[in-house]
Amino acid sequence: MPLLPSLYRHAAWLTRDPSEAEDLVQESLFKALRAFASFEAGTNFKAWILRILRNTFLTSRTGIAALRTVPLEDHPEVMDTAAGGQTPEEIVLRAFDEESLYRALDELQAPLREVLLLCDVEELKYKEIAAVLDVPLGTVMSRIARARAALRLLLQPTGRAQ
């Protein structure tokens, strides 16, 4: 139960619909209870259950359609990480409110938004994120870098999220 807010928050970001998020959390918890015997003691339970939630989302029609990938080469502005040396956090603290941040997060591609939320909101370690997303550690690190660069661009005064 202590993880319920985190599960719902992540589900809401994935589905972008409160009702679907509730259904996703419920189905994920049901699957987790059925598969609890497969949980390895001593490992991160939060990462395990978030992976179940993500996999449940991906196997749904909504998830597969929402997470279609777009090559980053088609978006050179995301590849450019030189944005004045400020972190997204510094930019947010100086000039923007929470609503601007949410709008900017919504503009990120789903894989970039997801890895950023798992890292900065859910505070999972890179290895745990790699386990949740079932991708190599290097992929997690590069997605986080690209997500932060894209968020930095979106939060600048000339960004689209304004």
Phi and psi in radians as a Rosetta constraint file:
Dihedral C 1 N 2 CA 2 C 2 CIRCULARHARMONIC -1.106 0.35
Dihedral N 2 CA 2 C 2 N 3 CIRCULARHARMONIC -0.403 0.35
Dihedral C 2 N 3 CA 3 C 3 CIRCULARHARMONIC -1.556 0.35
Dihedral N 3 CA 3 C 3 N 4 CIRCULARHARMONIC -0.082 0.35
Dihedral C 3 N 4 CA 4 C 4 CIRCULARHARMONIC -0.972 0.35
Dihedral N 4 CA 4 C 4 N 5 CIRCULARHARMONIC -0.787 0.35
Dihedral C 4 N 5 CA 5 C 5 CIRCULARHARMONIC -1.077 0.35
Dihedral N 5 CA 5 C 5 N 6 CIRCULARHARMONIC -0.699 0.35
Dihedral C 5 N 6 CA 6 C 6 CIRCULARHARMONIC -1.141 0.35
Dihedral N 6 CA 6 C 6 N 7 CIRCULARHARMONIC -0.750 0.35
Dihedral C 6 N 7 CA 7 C 7 CIRCULARHARMONIC -1.088 0.35
Dihedral N 7 CA 7 C 7 N 8 CIRCULARHARMONIC -0.798 0.35
Dihedral C 7 N 8 CA 8 C 8 CIRCULARHARMONIC -1.135 0.35
Dihedral N 8 CA 8 C 8 N 9 CIRCULARHARMONIC -0.758 0.35
Dihedral C 8 N 9 CA 9 C 9 CIRCULARHARMONIC -1.041 0.35
Dihedral N 9 CA 9 C 9 N 10 CIRCULARHARMONIC -0.779 0.35
Dihedral C 9 N 10 CA 10 C 10 CIRCULARHARMONIC -1.185 0.35
Dihedral N 10 CA 10 C 10 N 11 CIRCULARHARMONIC -0.712 0.35
Dihedral C 10 N 11 CA 11 C 11 CIRCULARHARMONIC -1.089 0.35
Dihedral N 11 CA 11 C 11 N 12 CIRCULARHARMONIC -0.685 0.35
Dihedral C 11 N 12 CA 12 C 12 CIRCULARHARMONIC -1.127 0.35
Dihedral N 12 CA 12 C 12 N 13 CIRCULARHARMONIC -0.672 0.35
Dihedral C 12 N 13 CA 13 C 13 CIRCULARHARMONIC -1.178 0.35
Dihedral N 13 CA 13 C 13 N 14 CIRCULARHARMONIC -0.649 0.35
Dihedral C 13 N 14 CA 14 C 14 CIRCULARHARMONIC -1.235 0.35
Dihedral N 14 CA 14 C 14 N 15 CIRCULARHARMONIC -0.829 0.35
Dihedral C 14 N 15 CA 15 C 15 CIRCULARHARMONIC -1.503 0.35
Dihedral N 15 CA 15 C 15 N 16 CIRCULARHARMONIC -0.519 0.35
Dihedral C 15 N 16 CA 16 C 16 CIRCULARHARMONIC 1.089 0.35
Dihedral N 16 CA 16 C 16 N 17 CIRCULARHARMONIC 0.471 0.35
Dihedral C 16 N 17 CA 17 C 17 CIRCULARHARMONIC -2.604 0.35
Dihedral N 17 CA 17 C 17 N 18 CIRCULARHARMONIC 2.090 0.35
Dihedral C 17 N 18 CA 18 C 18 CIRCULARHARMONIC -1.009 0.35
Dihedral N 18 CA 18 C 18 N 19 CIRCULARHARMONIC -0.718 0.35
Dihedral C 18 N 19 CA 19 C 19 CIRCULARHARMONIC -1.155 0.35
Dihedral N 19 CA 19 C 19 N 20 CIRCULARHARMONIC -0.777 0.35
Dihedral C 19 N 20 CA 20 C 20 CIRCULARHARMONIC -1.134 0.35
Dihedral N 20 CA 20 C 20 N 21 CIRCULARHARMONIC -0.622 0.35
Dihedral C 20 N 21 CA 21 C 21 CIRCULARHARMONIC -1.109 0.35
Dihedral N 21 CA 21 C 21 N 22 CIRCULARHARMONIC -0.743 0.35
Dihedral C 21 N 22 CA 22 C 22 CIRCULARHARMONIC -1.072 0.35
Dihedral N 22 CA 22 C 22 N 23 CIRCULARHARMONIC -0.773 0.35
Dihedral C 22 N 23 CA 23 C 23 CIRCULARHARMONIC -1.096 0.35
Dihedral N 23 CA 23 C 23 N 24 CIRCULARHARMONIC -0.729 0.35
Dihedral C 23 N 24 CA 24 C 24 CIRCULARHARMONIC -1.110 0.35
Dihedral N 24 CA 24 C 24 N 25 CIRCULARHARMONIC -0.754 0.35
Dihedral C 24 N 25 CA 25 C 25 CIRCULARHARMONIC -1.110 0.35
Dihedral N 25 CA 25 C 25 N 26 CIRCULARHARMONIC -0.774 0.35
Dihedral C 25 N 26 CA 26 C 26 CIRCULARHARMONIC -1.075 0.35
Dihedral N 26 CA 26 C 26 N 27 CIRCULARHARMONIC -0.816 0.35
Dihedral C 26 N 27 CA 27 C 27 CIRCULARHARMONIC -1.137 0.35
Dihedral N 27 CA 27 C 27 N 28 CIRCULARHARMONIC -0.678 0.35
Dihedral C 27 N 28 CA 28 C 28 CIRCULARHARMONIC -1.134 0.35
Dihedral N 28 CA 28 C 28 N 29 CIRCULARHARMONIC -0.735 0.35
Dihedral C 28 N 29 CA 29 C 29 CIRCULARHARMONIC -1.127 0.35
Dihedral N 29 CA 29 C 29 N 30 CIRCULARHARMONIC -0.686 0.35
Dihedral C 29 N 30 CA 30 C 30 CIRCULARHARMONIC -1.056 0.35
Dihedral N 30 CA 30 C 30 N 31 CIRCULARHARMONIC -0.805 0.35
Dihedral C 30 N 31 CA 31 C 31 CIRCULARHARMONIC -1.128 0.35
Dihedral N 31 CA 31 C 31 N 32 CIRCULARHARMONIC -0.684 0.35
Dihedral C 31 N 32 CA 32 C 32 CIRCULARHARMONIC -1.127 0.35
Dihedral N 32 CA 32 C 32 N 33 CIRCULARHARMONIC -0.713 0.35
Dihedral C 32 N 33 CA 33 C 33 CIRCULARHARMONIC -1.125 0.35
Dihedral N 33 CA 33 C 33 N 34 CIRCULARHARMONIC -0.728 0.35
Dihedral C 33 N 34 CA 34 C 34 CIRCULARHARMONIC -1.137 0.35
Dihedral N 34 CA 34 C 34 N 35 CIRCULARHARMONIC -0.604 0.35
Dihedral C 34 N 35 CA 35 C 35 CIRCULARHARMONIC -1.768 0.35
Dihedral N 35 CA 35 C 35 N 36 CIRCULARHARMONIC 0.228 0.35
Dihedral C 35 N 36 CA 36 C 36 CIRCULARHARMONIC -1.011 0.35
Dihedral N 36 CA 36 C 36 N 37 CIRCULARHARMONIC -0.513 0.35
Dihedral C 36 N 37 CA 37 C 37 CIRCULARHARMONIC -1.094 0.35
Dihedral N 37 CA 37 C 37 N 38 CIRCULARHARMONIC -0.404 0.35
Dihedral C 37 N 38 CA 38 C 38 CIRCULARHARMONIC -1.473 0.35
Dihedral N 38 CA 38 C 38 N 39 CIRCULARHARMONIC -0.138 0.35
Dihedral C 38 N 39 CA 39 C 39 CIRCULARHARMONIC -1.233 0.35
Dihedral N 39 CA 39 C 39 N 40 CIRCULARHARMONIC 2.267 0.35
Dihedral C 39 N 40 CA 40 C 40 CIRCULARHARMONIC -1.585 0.35
Dihedral N 40 CA 40 C 40 N 41 CIRCULARHARMONIC 2.075 0.35
Dihedral C 40 N 41 CA 41 C 41 CIRCULARHARMONIC -1.011 0.35
Dihedral N 41 CA 41 C 41 N 42 CIRCULARHARMONIC 2.464 0.35
Dihedral C 41 N 42 CA 42 C 42 CIRCULARHARMONIC 1.608 0.35
Dihedral N 42 CA 42 C 42 N 43 CIRCULARHARMONIC -0.152 0.35
Dihedral C 42 N 43 CA 43 C 43 CIRCULARHARMONIC -1.689 0.35
Dihedral N 43 CA 43 C 43 N 44 CIRCULARHARMONIC 3.023 0.35
Dihedral C 43 N 44 CA 44 C 44 CIRCULARHARMONIC -1.369 0.35
Dihedral N 44 CA 44 C 44 N 45 CIRCULARHARMONIC 1.927 0.35
Dihedral C 44 N 45 CA 45 C 45 CIRCULARHARMONIC -1.122 0.35
Dihedral N 45 CA 45 C 45 N 46 CIRCULARHARMONIC -0.679 0.35
Dihedral C 45 N 46 CA 46 C 46 CIRCULARHARMONIC -1.080 0.35
Dihedral N 46 CA 46 C 46 N 47 CIRCULARHARMONIC -0.764 0.35
Dihedral C 46 N 47 CA 47 C 47 CIRCULARHARMONIC -1.125 0.35
Dihedral N 47 CA 47 C 47 N 48 CIRCULARHARMONIC -0.678 0.35
Dihedral C 47 N 48 CA 48 C 48 CIRCULARHARMONIC -1.090 0.35
Dihedral N 48 CA 48 C 48 N 49 CIRCULARHARMONIC -0.832 0.35
Dihedral C 48 N 49 CA 49 C 49 CIRCULARHARMONIC -1.294 0.35
Dihedral N 49 CA 49 C 49 N 50 CIRCULARHARMONIC -0.564 0.35
Dihedral C 49 N 50 CA 50 C 50 CIRCULARHARMONIC -1.157 0.35
Dihedral N 50 CA 50 C 50 N 51 CIRCULARHARMONIC -0.585 0.35
Dihedral C 50 N 51 CA 51 C 51 CIRCULARHARMONIC -1.167 0.35
Dihedral N 51 CA 51 C 51 N 52 CIRCULARHARMONIC -0.716 0.35
Dihedral C 51 N 52 CA 52 C 52 CIRCULARHARMONIC -1.066 0.35
Dihedral N 52 CA 52 C 52 N 53 CIRCULARHARMONIC -0.772 0.35
Dihedral C 52 N 53 CA 53 C 53 CIRCULARHARMONIC -1.062 0.35
Dihedral N 53 CA 53 C 53 N 54 CIRCULARHARMONIC -0.795 0.35
Dihedral C 53 N 54 CA 54 C 54 CIRCULARHARMONIC -1.124 0.35
Dihedral N 54 CA 54 C 54 N 55 CIRCULARHARMONIC -0.789 0.35
Dihedral C 54 N 55 CA 55 C 55 CIRCULARHARMONIC -1.109 0.35
Dihedral N 55 CA 55 C 55 N 56 CIRCULARHARMONIC -0.660 0.35
Dihedral C 55 N 56 CA 56 C 56 CIRCULARHARMONIC -1.098 0.35
Dihedral N 56 CA 56 C 56 N 57 CIRCULARHARMONIC -0.749 0.35
Dihedral C 56 N 57 CA 57 C 57 CIRCULARHARMONIC -1.087 0.35
Dihedral N 57 CA 57 C 57 N 58 CIRCULARHARMONIC -0.798 0.35
Dihedral C 57 N 58 CA 58 C 58 CIRCULARHARMONIC -1.130 0.35
Dihedral N 58 CA 58 C 58 N 59 CIRCULARHARMONIC -0.532 0.35
Dihedral C 58 N 59 CA 59 C 59 CIRCULARHARMONIC -1.428 0.35
Dihedral N 59 CA 59 C 59 N 60 CIRCULARHARMONIC -0.156 0.35
Dihedral C 59 N 60 CA 60 C 60 CIRCULARHARMONIC -1.439 0.35
Dihedral N 60 CA 60 C 60 N 61 CIRCULARHARMONIC 2.749 0.35
Dihedral C 60 N 61 CA 61 C 61 CIRCULARHARMONIC -1.030 0.35
Dihedral N 61 CA 61 C 61 N 62 CIRCULARHARMONIC -0.730 0.35
Dihedral C 61 N 62 CA 62 C 62 CIRCULARHARMONIC -1.071 0.35
Dihedral N 62 CA 62 C 62 N 63 CIRCULARHARMONIC -0.780 0.35
Dihedral C 62 N 63 CA 63 C 63 CIRCULARHARMONIC -1.118 0.35
Dihedral N 63 CA 63 C 63 N 64 CIRCULARHARMONIC -0.797 0.35
Dihedral C 63 N 64 CA 64 C 64 CIRCULARHARMONIC -1.110 0.35
Dihedral N 64 CA 64 C 64 N 65 CIRCULARHARMONIC -0.733 0.35
Dihedral C 64 N 65 CA 65 C 65 CIRCULARHARMONIC -1.198 0.35
Dihedral N 65 CA 65 C 65 N 66 CIRCULARHARMONIC -0.657 0.35
Dihedral C 65 N 66 CA 66 C 66 CIRCULARHARMONIC -1.313 0.35
Dihedral N 66 CA 66 C 66 N 67 CIRCULARHARMONIC -0.482 0.35
Dihedral C 66 N 67 CA 67 C 67 CIRCULARHARMONIC -1.779 0.35
Dihedral N 67 CA 67 C 67 N 68 CIRCULARHARMONIC 0.369 0.35
Dihedral C 67 N 68 CA 68 C 68 CIRCULARHARMONIC -1.069 0.35
Dihedral N 68 CA 68 C 68 N 69 CIRCULARHARMONIC 2.328 0.35
Dihedral C 68 N 69 CA 69 C 69 CIRCULARHARMONIC -1.511 0.35
Dihedral N 69 CA 69 C 69 N 70 CIRCULARHARMONIC 2.676 0.35
Dihedral C 69 N 70 CA 70 C 70 CIRCULARHARMONIC -2.155 0.35
Dihedral N 70 CA 70 C 70 N 71 CIRCULARHARMONIC 2.230 0.35
Dihedral C 70 N 71 CA 71 C 71 CIRCULARHARMONIC -1.031 0.35
Dihedral N 71 CA 71 C 71 N 72 CIRCULARHARMONIC 2.363 0.35
Dihedral C 71 N 72 CA 72 C 72 CIRCULARHARMONIC -1.193 0.35
Dihedral N 72 CA 72 C 72 N 73 CIRCULARHARMONIC -0.391 0.35
Dihedral C 72 N 73 CA 73 C 73 CIRCULARHARMONIC -1.080 0.35
Dihedral N 73 CA 73 C 73 N 74 CIRCULARHARMONIC -0.403 0.35
Dihedral C 73 N 74 CA 74 C 74 CIRCULARHARMONIC -1.356 0.35
Dihedral N 74 CA 74 C 74 N 75 CIRCULARHARMONIC -0.145 0.35
Dihedral C 74 N 75 CA 75 C 75 CIRCULARHARMONIC -2.269 0.35
Dihedral N 75 CA 75 C 75 N 76 CIRCULARHARMONIC 1.337 0.35
Dihedral C 75 N 76 CA 76 C 76 CIRCULARHARMONIC -1.088 0.35
Dihedral N 76 CA 76 C 76 N 77 CIRCULARHARMONIC -0.417 0.35
Dihedral C 76 N 77 CA 77 C 77 CIRCULARHARMONIC -1.148 0.35
Dihedral N 77 CA 77 C 77 N 78 CIRCULARHARMONIC -0.475 0.35
Dihedral C 77 N 78 CA 78 C 78 CIRCULARHARMONIC -1.332 0.35
Dihedral N 78 CA 78 C 78 N 79 CIRCULARHARMONIC -0.551 0.35
Dihedral C 78 N 79 CA 79 C 79 CIRCULARHARMONIC -1.276 0.35
Dihedral N 79 CA 79 C 79 N 80 CIRCULARHARMONIC -0.406 0.35
Dihedral C 79 N 80 CA 80 C 80 CIRCULARHARMONIC -1.420 0.35
Dihedral N 80 CA 80 C 80 N 81 CIRCULARHARMONIC 1.923 0.35
Dihedral C 80 N 81 CA 81 C 81 CIRCULARHARMONIC -1.641 0.35
Dihedral N 81 CA 81 C 81 N 82 CIRCULARHARMONIC -0.068 0.35
Dihedral C 81 N 82 CA 82 C 82 CIRCULARHARMONIC -1.465 0.35
Dihedral N 82 CA 82 C 82 N 83 CIRCULARHARMONIC 1.718 0.35
Dihedral C 82 N 83 CA 83 C 83 CIRCULARHARMONIC -2.254 0.35
Dihedral N 83 CA 83 C 83 N 84 CIRCULARHARMONIC 0.879 0.35
Dihedral C 83 N 84 CA 84 C 84 CIRCULARHARMONIC 1.407 0.35
Dihedral N 84 CA 84 C 84 N 85 CIRCULARHARMONIC 0.138 0.35
Dihedral C 84 N 85 CA 85 C 85 CIRCULARHARMONIC 1.322 0.35
Dihedral N 85 CA 85 C 85 N 86 CIRCULARHARMONIC 0.047 0.35
Dihedral C 85 N 86 CA 86 C 86 CIRCULARHARMONIC -1.588 0.35
Dihedral N 86 CA 86 C 86 N 87 CIRCULARHARMONIC 2.512 0.35
Dihedral C 86 N 87 CA 87 C 87 CIRCULARHARMONIC -1.448 0.35
Dihedral N 87 CA 87 C 87 N 88 CIRCULARHARMONIC 2.777 0.35
Dihedral C 87 N 88 CA 88 C 88 CIRCULARHARMONIC -0.998 0.35
Dihedral N 88 CA 88 C 88 N 89 CIRCULARHARMONIC -0.606 0.35
Dihedral C 88 N 89 CA 89 C 89 CIRCULARHARMONIC -1.110 0.35
Dihedral N 89 CA 89 C 89 N 90 CIRCULARHARMONIC -0.739 0.35
Dihedral C 89 N 90 CA 90 C 90 CIRCULARHARMONIC -1.119 0.35
Dihedral N 90 CA 90 C 90 N 91 CIRCULARHARMONIC -0.718 0.35
Dihedral C 90 N 91 CA 91 C 91 CIRCULARHARMONIC -1.100 0.35
Dihedral N 91 CA 91 C 91 N 92 CIRCULARHARMONIC -0.779 0.35
Dihedral C 91 N 92 CA 92 C 92 CIRCULARHARMONIC -1.089 0.35
Dihedral N 92 CA 92 C 92 N 93 CIRCULARHARMONIC -0.789 0.35
Dihedral C 92 N 93 CA 93 C 93 CIRCULARHARMONIC -1.134 0.35
Dihedral N 93 CA 93 C 93 N 94 CIRCULARHARMONIC -0.563 0.35
Dihedral C 93 N 94 CA 94 C 94 CIRCULARHARMONIC -1.422 0.35
Dihedral N 94 CA 94 C 94 N 95 CIRCULARHARMONIC -0.728 0.35
Dihedral C 94 N 95 CA 95 C 95 CIRCULARHARMONIC -2.241 0.35
Dihedral N 95 CA 95 C 95 N 96 CIRCULARHARMONIC -0.226 0.35
Dihedral C 95 N 96 CA 96 C 96 CIRCULARHARMONIC -2.270 0.35
Dihedral N 96 CA 96 C 96 N 97 CIRCULARHARMONIC 2.769 0.35
Dihedral C 96 N 97 CA 97 C 97 CIRCULARHARMONIC -1.762 0.35
Dihedral N 97 CA 97 C 97 N 98 CIRCULARHARMONIC 3.121 0.35
Dihedral C 97 N 98 CA 98 C 98 CIRCULARHARMONIC -1.057 0.35
Dihedral N 98 CA 98 C 98 N 99 CIRCULARHARMONIC -0.648 0.35
Dihedral C 98 N 99 CA 99 C 99 CIRCULARHARMONIC -1.094 0.35
Dihedral N 99 CA 99 C 99 N 100 CIRCULARHARMONIC -0.703 0.35
Dihedral C 99 N 100 CA 100 C 100 CIRCULARHARMONIC -1.095 0.35
Dihedral N 100 CA 100 C 100 N 101 CIRCULARHARMONIC -0.681 0.35
Dihedral C 100 N 101 CA 101 C 101 CIRCULARHARMONIC -1.119 0.35
Dihedral N 101 CA 101 C 101 N 102 CIRCULARHARMONIC -0.772 0.35
Dihedral C 101 N 102 CA 102 C 102 CIRCULARHARMONIC -1.106 0.35
Dihedral N 102 CA 102 C 102 N 103 CIRCULARHARMONIC -0.706 0.35
Dihedral C 102 N 103 CA 103 C 103 CIRCULARHARMONIC -1.107 0.35
Dihedral N 103 CA 103 C 103 N 104 CIRCULARHARMONIC -0.722 0.35
Dihedral C 103 N 104 CA 104 C 104 CIRCULARHARMONIC -1.155 0.35
Dihedral N 104 CA 104 C 104 N 105 CIRCULARHARMONIC -0.736 0.35
Dihedral C 104 N 105 CA 105 C 105 CIRCULARHARMONIC -1.074 0.35
Dihedral N 105 CA 105 C 105 N 106 CIRCULARHARMONIC -0.666 0.35
Dihedral C 105 N 106 CA 106 C 106 CIRCULARHARMONIC -1.123 0.35
Dihedral N 106 CA 106 C 106 N 107 CIRCULARHARMONIC -0.493 0.35
Dihedral C 106 N 107 CA 107 C 107 CIRCULARHARMONIC -1.392 0.35
Dihedral N 107 CA 107 C 107 N 108 CIRCULARHARMONIC -0.296 0.35
Dihedral C 107 N 108 CA 108 C 108 CIRCULARHARMONIC -1.188 0.35
Dihedral N 108 CA 108 C 108 N 109 CIRCULARHARMONIC 2.598 0.35
Dihedral C 108 N 109 CA 109 C 109 CIRCULARHARMONIC -1.099 0.35
Dihedral N 109 CA 109 C 109 N 110 CIRCULARHARMONIC 2.566 0.35
Dihedral C 109 N 110 CA 110 C 110 CIRCULARHARMONIC -0.907 0.35
Dihedral N 110 CA 110 C 110 N 111 CIRCULARHARMONIC -0.805 0.35
Dihedral C 110 N 111 CA 111 C 111 CIRCULARHARMONIC -1.113 0.35
Dihedral N 111 CA 111 C 111 N 112 CIRCULARHARMONIC -0.594 0.35
Dihedral C 111 N 112 CA 112 C 112 CIRCULARHARMONIC -1.274 0.35
Dihedral N 112 CA 112 C 112 N 113 CIRCULARHARMONIC -0.743 0.35
Dihedral C 112 N 113 CA 113 C 113 CIRCULARHARMONIC -1.092 0.35
Dihedral N 113 CA 113 C 113 N 114 CIRCULARHARMONIC -0.757 0.35
Dihedral C 113 N 114 CA 114 C 114 CIRCULARHARMONIC -1.107 0.35
Dihedral N 114 CA 114 C 114 N 115 CIRCULARHARMONIC -0.791 0.35
Dihedral C 114 N 115 CA 115 C 115 CIRCULARHARMONIC -1.183 0.35
Dihedral N 115 CA 115 C 115 N 116 CIRCULARHARMONIC -0.613 0.35
Dihedral C 115 N 116 CA 116 C 116 CIRCULARHARMONIC -1.176 0.35
Dihedral N 116 CA 116 C 116 N 117 CIRCULARHARMONIC -0.729 0.35
Dihedral C 116 N 117 CA 117 C 117 CIRCULARHARMONIC -1.147 0.35
Dihedral N 117 CA 117 C 117 N 118 CIRCULARHARMONIC -0.734 0.35
Dihedral C 117 N 118 CA 118 C 118 CIRCULARHARMONIC -1.115 0.35
Dihedral N 118 CA 118 C 118 N 119 CIRCULARHARMONIC -0.636 0.35
Dihedral C 118 N 119 CA 119 C 119 CIRCULARHARMONIC -1.372 0.35
Dihedral N 119 CA 119 C 119 N 120 CIRCULARHARMONIC -0.941 0.35
Dihedral C 119 N 120 CA 120 C 120 CIRCULARHARMONIC -1.613 0.35
Dihedral N 120 CA 120 C 120 N 121 CIRCULARHARMONIC -0.450 0.35
Dihedral C 120 N 121 CA 121 C 121 CIRCULARHARMONIC -1.674 0.35
Dihedral N 121 CA 121 C 121 N 122 CIRCULARHARMONIC -0.890 0.35
Dihedral C 121 N 122 CA 122 C 122 CIRCULARHARMONIC -1.453 0.35
Dihedral N 122 CA 122 C 122 N 123 CIRCULARHARMONIC -0.189 0.35
Dihedral C 122 N 123 CA 123 C 123 CIRCULARHARMONIC 0.991 0.35
Dihedral N 123 CA 123 C 123 N 124 CIRCULARHARMONIC 0.687 0.35
Dihedral C 123 N 124 CA 124 C 124 CIRCULARHARMONIC -1.423 0.35
Dihedral N 124 CA 124 C 124 N 125 CIRCULARHARMONIC 2.640 0.35
Dihedral C 124 N 125 CA 125 C 125 CIRCULARHARMONIC -1.345 0.35
Dihedral N 125 CA 125 C 125 N 126 CIRCULARHARMONIC 2.774 0.35
Dihedral C 125 N 126 CA 126 C 126 CIRCULARHARMONIC -0.966 0.35
Dihedral N 126 CA 126 C 126 N 127 CIRCULARHARMONIC -0.734 0.35
Dihedral C 126 N 127 CA 127 C 127 CIRCULARHARMONIC -1.107 0.35
Dihedral N 127 CA 127 C 127 N 128 CIRCULARHARMONIC -0.663 0.35
Dihedral C 127 N 128 CA 128 C 128 CIRCULARHARMONIC -1.195 0.35
Dihedral N 128 CA 128 C 128 N 129 CIRCULARHARMONIC -0.684 0.35
Dihedral C 128 N 129 CA 129 C 129 CIRCULARHARMONIC -1.109 0.35
Dihedral N 129 CA 129 C 129 N 130 CIRCULARHARMONIC -0.738 0.35
Dihedral C 129 N 130 CA 130 C 130 CIRCULARHARMONIC -1.034 0.35
Dihedral N 130 CA 130 C 130 N 131 CIRCULARHARMONIC -0.683 0.35
Dihedral C 130 N 131 CA 131 C 131 CIRCULARHARMONIC -1.205 0.35
Dihedral N 131 CA 131 C 131 N 132 CIRCULARHARMONIC -0.729 0.35
Dihedral C 131 N 132 CA 132 C 132 CIRCULARHARMONIC -1.098 0.35
Dihedral N 132 CA 132 C 132 N 133 CIRCULARHARMONIC -0.796 0.35
Dihedral C 132 N 133 CA 133 C 133 CIRCULARHARMONIC -1.500 0.35
Dihedral N 133 CA 133 C 133 N 134 CIRCULARHARMONIC -0.211 0.35
Dihedral C 133 N 134 CA 134 C 134 CIRCULARHARMONIC 1.018 0.35
Dihedral N 134 CA 134 C 134 N 135 CIRCULARHARMONIC 0.851 0.35
Dihedral C 134 N 135 CA 135 C 135 CIRCULARHARMONIC -2.299 0.35
Dihedral N 135 CA 135 C 135 N 136 CIRCULARHARMONIC 2.816 0.35
Dihedral C 135 N 136 CA 136 C 136 CIRCULARHARMONIC -1.130 0.35
Dihedral N 136 CA 136 C 136 N 137 CIRCULARHARMONIC 2.707 0.35
Dihedral C 136 N 137 CA 137 C 137 CIRCULARHARMONIC -1.005 0.35
Dihedral N 137 CA 137 C 137 N 138 CIRCULARHARMONIC -0.698 0.35
Dihedral C 137 N 138 CA 138 C 138 CIRCULARHARMONIC -1.074 0.35
Dihedral N 138 CA 138 C 138 N 139 CIRCULARHARMONIC -0.623 0.35
Dihedral C 138 N 139 CA 139 C 139 CIRCULARHARMONIC -1.134 0.35
Dihedral N 139 CA 139 C 139 N 140 CIRCULARHARMONIC -0.733 0.35
Dihedral C 139 N 140 CA 140 C 140 CIRCULARHARMONIC -1.049 0.35
Dihedral N 140 CA 140 C 140 N 141 CIRCULARHARMONIC -0.832 0.35
Dihedral C 140 N 141 CA 141 C 141 CIRCULARHARMONIC -1.098 0.35
Dihedral N 141 CA 141 C 141 N 142 CIRCULARHARMONIC -0.736 0.35
Dihedral C 141 N 142 CA 142 C 142 CIRCULARHARMONIC -1.234 0.35
Dihedral N 142 CA 142 C 142 N 143 CIRCULARHARMONIC -0.634 0.35
Dihedral C 142 N 143 CA 143 C 143 CIRCULARHARMONIC -1.150 0.35
Dihedral N 143 CA 143 C 143 N 144 CIRCULARHARMONIC -0.694 0.35
Dihedral C 143 N 144 CA 144 C 144 CIRCULARHARMONIC -1.105 0.35
Dihedral N 144 CA 144 C 144 N 145 CIRCULARHARMONIC -0.760 0.35
Dihedral C 144 N 145 CA 145 C 145 CIRCULARHARMONIC -1.086 0.35
Dihedral N 145 CA 145 C 145 N 146 CIRCULARHARMONIC -0.781 0.35
Dihedral C 145 N 146 CA 146 C 146 CIRCULARHARMONIC -1.159 0.35
Dihedral N 146 CA 146 C 146 N 147 CIRCULARHARMONIC -0.677 0.35
Dihedral C 146 N 147 CA 147 C 147 CIRCULARHARMONIC -1.131 0.35
Dihedral N 147 CA 147 C 147 N 148 CIRCULARHARMONIC -0.755 0.35
Dihedral C 147 N 148 CA 148 C 148 CIRCULARHARMONIC -1.160 0.35
Dihedral N 148 CA 148 C 148 N 149 CIRCULARHARMONIC -0.672 0.35
Dihedral C 148 N 149 CA 149 C 149 CIRCULARHARMONIC -1.140 0.35
Dihedral N 149 CA 149 C 149 N 150 CIRCULARHARMONIC -0.753 0.35
Dihedral C 149 N 150 CA 150 C 150 CIRCULARHARMONIC -1.141 0.35
Dihedral N 150 CA 150 C 150 N 151 CIRCULARHARMONIC -0.742 0.35
Dihedral C 150 N 151 CA 151 C 151 CIRCULARHARMONIC -1.105 0.35
Dihedral N 151 CA 151 C 151 N 152 CIRCULARHARMONIC -0.702 0.35
Dihedral C 151 N 152 CA 152 C 152 CIRCULARHARMONIC -1.018 0.35
Dihedral N 152 CA 152 C 152 N 153 CIRCULARHARMONIC -0.790 0.35
Dihedral C 152 N 153 CA 153 C 153 CIRCULARHARMONIC -1.127 0.35
Dihedral N 153 CA 153 C 153 N 154 CIRCULARHARMONIC -0.724 0.35
Dihedral C 153 N 154 CA 154 C 154 CIRCULARHARMONIC -1.185 0.35
Dihedral N 154 CA 154 C 154 N 155 CIRCULARHARMONIC -0.485 0.35
Dihedral C 154 N 155 CA 155 C 155 CIRCULARHARMONIC -1.589 0.35
Dihedral N 155 CA 155 C 155 N 156 CIRCULARHARMONIC -0.112 0.35
Dihedral C 155 N 156 CA 156 C 156 CIRCULARHARMONIC -1.232 0.35
Dihedral N 156 CA 156 C 156 N 157 CIRCULARHARMONIC 2.710 0.35
Dihedral C 156 N 157 CA 157 C 157 CIRCULARHARMONIC -0.923 0.35
Dihedral N 157 CA 157 C 157 N 158 CIRCULARHARMONIC -0.500 0.35
Dihedral C 157 N 158 CA 158 C 158 CIRCULARHARMONIC -1.627 0.35
Dihedral N 158 CA 158 C 158 N 159 CIRCULARHARMONIC 0.035 0.35
Dihedral C 158 N 159 CA 159 C 159 CIRCULARHARMONIC -1.227 0.35
Dihedral N 159 CA 159 C 159 N 160 CIRCULARHARMONIC 2.895 0.35
Dihedral C 159 N 160 CA 160 C 160 CIRCULARHARMONIC -1.332 0.35
Dihedral N 160 CA 160 C 160 N 161 CIRCULARHARMONIC -0.397 0.35
Dihedral C 160 N 161 CA 161 C 161 CIRCULARHARMONIC -1.288 0.35
Dihedral N 161 CA 161 C 161 N 162 CIRCULARHARMONIC -0.036 0.35
